[in-house]
Amino acid sequence: MRHILPLLLLVPFVSLSLSRDRHYVYLNFGGLRDVAKVNYTLIYNSATGQKGLEGGFKLKPKISRSSRRQILGTCSSARCVYHKNVKNVSLDATFTLRSGGTINVSKSLP
């Protein structure tokens, strides 16, 4: 069993959680040591319909974790309007490996 944990840390993964007020979603990426870049799409339902966003980032060598806090709303001139009744949050992430391959991971929340 001791040797399994280090192997799991090499496999890219993502966790997804919402703030208590549902104004933000937290994306935590791990197992990134062999990953060159991450691209993701986040889709959710709100009181005014389906919303979504795309994001991504490149990684320097030897980085193993990265986190993002994404607002569920819009901001302009230092004022934010949050989407109401956020539910059915889904995330699709594509990890592009330094070797050139890709790994796709999906997560969702009610």
Biotite code that builds the C-alpha atoms (Angstrom):
import biotite.structure as struc

atoms = struc.array([
    struc.Atom([0.000, 0.000, 0.000], chain_id="A", res_id=1, res_name="MET", atom_name="CA", element="C"),
    struc.Atom([2.847, 2.414, 0.679], chain_id="A", res_id=2, res_name="ARG", atom_name="CA", element="C"),
    struc.Atom([3.800, 2.585, -2.996], chain_id="A", res_id=3, res_name="HIS", atom_name="CA", element="C"),
    struc.Atom([0.319, 3.367, -4.327], chain_id="A", res_id=4, res_name="ILE", atom_name="CA", element="C"),
    struc.Atom([0.063, 6.898, -2.897], chain_id="A", res_id=5, res_name="LEU", atom_name="CA", element="C"),
    struc.Atom([3.096, 8.297, -4.788], chain_id="A", res_id=6, res_name="PRO", atom_name="CA", element="C"),
    struc.Atom([1.715, 6.851, -8.040], chain_id="A", res_id=7, res_name="LEU", atom_name="CA", element="C"),
    struc.Atom([-1.654, 8.548, -7.476], chain_id="A", res_id=8, res_name="LEU", atom_name="CA", element="C"),
    struc.Atom([0.083, 11.910, -7.113], chain_id="A", res_id=9, res_name="LEU", atom_name="CA", element="C"),
    struc.Atom([1.364, 11.548, -10.694], chain_id="A", res_id=10, res_name="LEU", atom_name="CA", element="C"),
    struc.Atom([-2.130, 11.259, -12.195], chain_id="A", res_id=11, res_name="VAL", atom_name="CA", element="C"),
    struc.Atom([-3.779, 14.643, -12.939], chain_id="A", res_id=12, res_name="PRO", atom_name="CA", element="C"),
    struc.Atom([-7.008, 15.311, -11.055], chain_id="A", res_id=13, res_name="PHE", atom_name="CA", element="C"),
    struc.Atom([-9.363, 18.167, -10.202], chain_id="A", res_id=14, res_name="VAL", atom_name="CA", element="C"),
    struc.Atom([-11.702, 18.828, -7.305], chain_id="A", res_id=15, res_name="SER", atom_name="CA", element="C"),
    struc.Atom([-14.637, 21.204, -7.437], chain_id="A", res_id=16, res_name="LEU", atom_name="CA", element="C"),
    struc.Atom([-16.466, 22.990, -4.610], chain_id="A", res_id=17, res_name="SER", atom_name="CA", element="C"),
    struc.Atom([-18.846, 25.922, -4.181], chain_id="A", res_id=18, res_name="LEU", atom_name="CA", element="C"),
    struc.Atom([-18.635, 28.729, -1.645], chain_id="A", res_id=19, res_name="SER", atom_name="CA", element="C"),
    struc.Atom([-21.419, 28.647, 0.936], chain_id="A", res_id=20, res_name="ARG", atom_name="CA", element="C"),
    struc.Atom([-23.147, 31.622, -0.693], chain_id="A", res_id=21, res_name="ASP", atom_name="CA", element="C"),
    struc.Atom([-22.689, 30.018, -4.175], chain_id="A", res_id=22, res_name="ARG", atom_name="CA", element="C"),
    struc.Atom([-20.982, 33.167, -5.487], chain_id="A", res_id=23, res_name="HIS", atom_name="CA", element="C"),
    struc.Atom([-17.728, 31.328, -6.265], chain_id="A", res_id=24, res_name="TYR", atom_name="CA", element="C"),
    struc.Atom([-16.547, 27.936, -7.413], chain_id="A", res_id=25, res_name="VAL", atom_name="CA", element="C"),
    struc.Atom([-13.153, 26.656, -6.279], chain_id="A", res_id=26, res_name="TYR", atom_name="CA", element="C"),
    struc.Atom([-11.123, 24.560, -8.710], chain_id="A", res_id=27, res_name="LEU", atom_name="CA", element="C"),
    struc.Atom([-8.200, 22.592, -7.275], chain_id="A", res_id=28, res_name="ASN", atom_name="CA", element="C"),
    struc.Atom([-5.906, 20.859, -9.732], chain_id="A", res_id=29, res_name="PHE", atom_name="CA", element="C"),
    struc.Atom([-3.362, 18.259, -8.639], chain_id="A", res_id=30, res_name="GLY", atom_name="CA", element="C"),
    struc.Atom([-0.993, 15.642, -10.000], chain_id="A", res_id=31, res_name="GLY", atom_name="CA", element="C"),
    struc.Atom([0.383, 18.258, -12.392], chain_id="A", res_id=32, res_name="LEU", atom_name="CA", element="C"),
    struc.Atom([4.084, 17.344, -12.340], chain_id="A", res_id=33, res_name="ARG", atom_name="CA", element="C"),
    struc.Atom([3.987, 15.932, -15.896], chain_id="A", res_id=34, res_name="ASP", atom_name="CA", element="C"),
    struc.Atom([1.364, 18.413, -17.203], chain_id="A", res_id=35, res_name="VAL", atom_name="CA", element="C"),
    struc.Atom([2.292, 21.264, -19.573], chain_id="A", res_id=36, res_name="ALA", atom_name="CA", element="C"),
    struc.Atom([-1.100, 23.009, -19.625], chain_id="A", res_id=37, res_name="LYS", atom_name="CA", element="C"),
    struc.Atom([-4.672, 22.736, -18.391], chain_id="A", res_id=38, res_name="VAL", atom_name="CA", element="C"),
    struc.Atom([-7.804, 23.872, -20.255], chain_id="A", res_id=39, res_name="ASN", atom_name="CA", element="C"),
    struc.Atom([-11.240, 23.740, -18.687], chain_id="A", res_id=40, res_name="TYR", atom_name="CA", element="C"),
    struc.Atom([-14.886, 24.512, -19.359], chain_id="A", res_id=41, res_name="THR", atom_name="CA", element="C"),
    struc.Atom([-17.307, 25.236, -16.525], chain_id="A", res_id=42, res_name="LEU", atom_name="CA", element="C"),
    struc.Atom([-21.066, 25.174, -17.144], chain_id="A", res_id=43, res_name="ILE", atom_name="CA", element="C"),
    struc.Atom([-23.864, 25.809, -14.633], chain_id="A", res_id=44, res_name="TYR", atom_name="CA", element="C"),
    struc.Atom([-27.519, 26.730, -14.433], chain_id="A", res_id=45, res_name="ASN", atom_name="CA", element="C"),
    struc.Atom([-28.719, 29.979, -12.861], chain_id="A", res_id=46, res_name="SER", atom_name="CA", element="C"),
    struc.Atom([-32.043, 31.744, -12.420], chain_id="A", res_id=47, res_name="ALA", atom_name="CA", element="C"),
    struc.Atom([-31.578, 33.362, -15.848], chain_id="A", res_id=48, res_name="THR", atom_name="CA", element="C"),
    struc.Atom([-30.477, 30.249, -17.752], chain_id="A", res_id=49, res_name="GLY", atom_name="CA", element="C"),
    struc.Atom([-27.342, 28.283, -18.498], chain_id="A", res_id=50, res_name="GLN", atom_name="CA", element="C"),
    struc.Atom([-24.008, 30.060, -18.040], chain_id="A", res_id=51, res_name="LYS", atom_name="CA", element="C"),
    struc.Atom([-20.479, 29.000, -18.800], chain_id="A", res_id=52, res_name="GLY", atom_name="CA", element="C"),
    struc.Atom([-16.868, 29.961, -19.075], chain_id="A", res_id=53, res_name="LEU", atom_name="CA", element="C"),
    struc.Atom([-13.594, 28.642, -20.401], chain_id="A", res_id=54, res_name="GLU", atom_name="CA", element="C"),
    struc.Atom([-10.201, 28.975, -18.802], chain_id="A", res_id=55, res_name="GLY", atom_name="CA", element="C"),
    struc.Atom([-6.738, 27.565, -18.901], chain_id="A", res_id=56, res_name="GLY", atom_name="CA", element="C"),
    struc.Atom([-3.162, 27.983, -17.788], chain_id="A", res_id=57, res_name="PHE", atom_name="CA", element="C"),
    struc.Atom([0.347, 26.786, -18.592], chain_id="A", res_id=58, res_name="LYS", atom_name="CA", element="C"),
    struc.Atom([2.560, 25.174, -16.001], chain_id="A", res_id=59, res_name="LEU", atom_name="CA", element="C"),
    struc.Atom([6.218, 25.497, -15.199], chain_id="A", res_id=60, res_name="LYS", atom_name="CA", element="C"),
    struc.Atom([8.125, 22.237, -14.629], chain_id="A", res_id=61, res_name="PRO", atom_name="CA", element="C"),
    struc.Atom([7.887, 20.646, -11.169], chain_id="A", res_id=62, res_name="LYS", atom_name="CA", element="C"),
    struc.Atom([4.605, 22.369, -10.255], chain_id="A", res_id=63, res_name="ILE", atom_name="CA", element="C"),
    struc.Atom([2.278, 19.758, -8.772], chain_id="A", res_id=64, res_name="SER", atom_name="CA", element="C"),
    struc.Atom([-0.813, 21.771, -7.699], chain_id="A", res_id=65, res_name="ARG", atom_name="CA", element="C"),
    struc.Atom([-2.769, 24.841, -8.749], chain_id="A", res_id=66, res_name="SER", atom_name="CA", element="C"),
    struc.Atom([-6.001, 26.457, -7.534], chain_id="A", res_id=67, res_name="SER", atom_name="CA", element="C"),
    struc.Atom([-8.489, 28.876, -9.036], chain_id="A", res_id=68, res_name="ARG", atom_name="CA", element="C"),
    struc.Atom([-11.396, 30.823, -7.536], chain_id="A", res_id=69, res_name="ARG", atom_name="CA", element="C"),
    struc.Atom([-13.939, 31.630, -10.220], chain_id="A", res_id=70, res_name="GLN", atom_name="CA", element="C"),
    struc.Atom([-16.766, 34.113, -9.702], chain_id="A", res_id=71, res_name="ILE", atom_name="CA", element="C"),
    struc.Atom([-20.222, 32.906, -10.707], chain_id="A", res_id=72, res_name="LEU", atom_name="CA", element="C"),
    struc.Atom([-21.421, 36.204, -12.094], chain_id="A", res_id=73, res_name="GLY", atom_name="CA", element="C"),
    struc.Atom([-20.074, 39.247, -13.885], chain_id="A", res_id=74, res_name="THR", atom_name="CA", element="C"),
    struc.Atom([-17.914, 42.149, -12.745], chain_id="A", res_id=75, res_name="CYS", atom_name="CA", element="C"),
    struc.Atom([-17.498, 45.610, -14.239], chain_id="A", res_id=76, res_name="SER", atom_name="CA", element="C"),
    struc.Atom([-15.932, 48.771, -12.787], chain_id="A", res_id=77, res_name="SER", atom_name="CA", element="C"),
    struc.Atom([-15.149, 47.011, -9.475], chain_id="A", res_id=78, res_name="ALA", atom_name="CA", element="C"),
    struc.Atom([-18.804, 45.990, -9.023], chain_id="A", res_id=79, res_name="ARG", atom_name="CA", element="C"),
    struc.Atom([-19.906, 42.352, -9.232], chain_id="A", res_id=80, res_name="CYS", atom_name="CA", element="C"),
    struc.Atom([-23.354, 40.937, -9.875], chain_id="A", res_id=81, res_name="VAL", atom_name="CA", element="C"),
    struc.Atom([-23.637, 37.299, -8.812], chain_id="A", res_id=82, res_name="TYR", atom_name="CA", element="C"),
    struc.Atom([-25.829, 34.804, -10.628], chain_id="A", res_id=83, res_name="HIS", atom_name="CA", element="C"),
    struc.Atom([-28.730, 33.557, -8.514], chain_id="A", res_id=84, res_name="LYS", atom_name="CA", element="C"),
    struc.Atom([-29.852, 29.987, -7.858], chain_id="A", res_id=85, res_name="ASN", atom_name="CA", element="C"),
    struc.Atom([-26.609, 28.411, -9.084], chain_id="A", res_id=86, res_name="VAL", atom_name="CA", element="C"),
    struc.Atom([-26.948, 24.635, -9.525], chain_id="A", res_id=87, res_name="LYS", atom_name="CA", element="C"),
    struc.Atom([-25.882, 21.739, -11.762], chain_id="A", res_id=88, res_name="ASN", atom_name="CA", element="C"),
    struc.Atom([-22.252, 22.850, -11.932], chain_id="A", res_id=89, res_name="VAL", atom_name="CA", element="C"),
    struc.Atom([-20.112, 20.756, -14.277], chain_id="A", res_id=90, res_name="SER", atom_name="CA", element="C"),
    struc.Atom([-16.442, 21.001, -15.130], chain_id="A", res_id=91, res_name="LEU", atom_name="CA", element="C"),
    struc.Atom([-14.571, 19.385, -18.015], chain_id="A", res_id=92, res_name="ASP", atom_name="CA", element="C"),
    struc.Atom([-10.784, 19.650, -17.779], chain_id="A", res_id=93, res_name="ALA", atom_name="CA", element="C"),
    struc.Atom([-8.177, 18.625, -20.343], chain_id="A", res_id=94, res_name="THR", atom_name="CA", element="C"),
    struc.Atom([-4.652, 18.065, -19.081], chain_id="A", res_id=95, res_name="PHE", atom_name="CA", element="C"),
    struc.Atom([-2.030, 18.251, -21.835], chain_id="A", res_id=96, res_name="THR", atom_name="CA", element="C"),
    struc.Atom([0.990, 16.229, -20.788], chain_id="A", res_id=97, res_name="LEU", atom_name="CA", element="C"),
    struc.Atom([4.581, 17.214, -21.488], chain_id="A", res_id=98, res_name="ARG", atom_name="CA", element="C"),
    struc.Atom([4.822, 13.977, -23.491], chain_id="A", res_id=99, res_name="SER", atom_name="CA", element="C"),
    struc.Atom([2.084, 15.306, -25.825], chain_id="A", res_id=100, res_name="GLY", atom_name="CA", element="C"),
    struc.Atom([-0.794, 13.106, -24.647], chain_id="A", res_id=101, res_name="GLY", atom_name="CA", element="C"),
    struc.Atom([-3.978, 14.339, -23.007], chain_id="A", res_id=102, res_name="THR", atom_name="CA", element="C"),
    struc.Atom([-6.115, 13.275, -20.066], chain_id="A", res_id=103, res_name="ILE", atom_name="CA", element="C"),
    struc.Atom([-9.752, 14.402, -19.762], chain_id="A", res_id=104, res_name="ASN", atom_name="CA", element="C"),
    struc.Atom([-11.494, 14.653, -16.391], chain_id="A", res_id=105, res_name="VAL", atom_name="CA", element="C"),
    struc.Atom([-15.089, 15.652, -15.616], chain_id="A", res_id=106, res_name="SER", atom_name="CA", element="C"),
    struc.Atom([-16.625, 16.629, -12.280], chain_id="A", res_id=107, res_name="LYS", atom_name="CA", element="C"),
    struc.Atom([-20.070, 17.874, -11.315], chain_id="A", res_id=108, res_name="SER", atom_name="CA", element="C"),
    struc.Atom([-21.993, 19.269, -8.351], chain_id="A", res_id=109, res_name="LEU", atom_name="CA", element="C"),
    struc.Atom([-25.747, 19.528, -7.743], chain_id="A", res_id=110, res_name="PRO", atom_name="CA", element="C"),
])
